[in-house]
Amino acid sequence: MSDPVADFLTRIRNAAQRRHAQLQCQGSLIRQEIAEVLKREGFIQHWEATHSEDGKPLLNVSLKFDKQGASAIRGIKRISTPGLRRYRGYRELKQVWNGQGIAILTTSKGVFTDAQCREQKLGGEVICEVW
């Protein structure tokens, strides 16, 4: 797998479109940090890191839906890729969907949303946008 973050985002997008309540993928620290940001911002219910029978790390994610069955995640888009890294300073960060979405960035101090980066005056690599 050449881009595990893109794989994780695609699994979330596909599960949300098909209205699956749970999804499972390989676990990693960056995926856990992205899942934590999504949970904190209200896009997923919760996540849990476990291990498979052969000892490989797994990440279980519970998606969030409203009473009509619509997913809290309407869209998710990978911005920075392994072939083309996209870095932004805090002044260059724009609102996603007029403030209805978030951008997730990895910085020298951890993984944050675009609003947190503007508040703390941090720049970094823009991983994805979620709305």
Rosetta blueprint (number, residue, H / E / L):
1 M L
2 S L
3 D L
4 P H
5 V H
6 A H
7 D H
8 F H
9 L H
10 T H
11 R H
12 I H
13 R H
14 N H
15 A H
16 A H
17 Q H
18 R L
19 R L
20 H L
21 A L
22 Q E
23 L E
24 Q E
25 C E
26 Q E
27 G L
28 S L
29 L H
30 I H
31 R H
32 Q H
33 E H
34 I H
35 A H
36 E H
37 V H
38 L H
39 K H
40 R H
41 E L
42 G L
43 F L
44 I E
45 Q E
46 H E
47 W E
48 E E
49 A E
50 T E
51 H E
52 S L
53 E L
54 D L
55 G L
56 K L
57 P E
58 L E
59 L E
60 N E
61 V E
62 S E
63 L E
64 K L
65 F E
66 D L
67 K L
68 Q L
69 G L
70 A L
71 S E
72 A L
73 I L
74 R L
75 G L
76 I E
77 K E
78 R E
79 I L
80 S L
81 T L
82 P L
83 G L
84 L L
85 R L
86 R L
87 Y E
88 R E
89 G L
90 Y H
91 R H
92 E H
93 L L
94 K L
95 Q L
96 V E
97 W H
98 N H
99 G H
100 Q L
101 G E
102 I E
103 A E
104 I E
105 L E
106 T E
107 T E
108 S L
109 K L
110 G E
111 V E
112 F E
113 T E
114 D H
115 A H
116 Q H
117 C H
118 R H
119 E H
120 Q H
121 K L
122 L L
123 G L
124 G E
125 E E
126 V E
127 I E
128 C E
129 E E
130 V E
131 W L
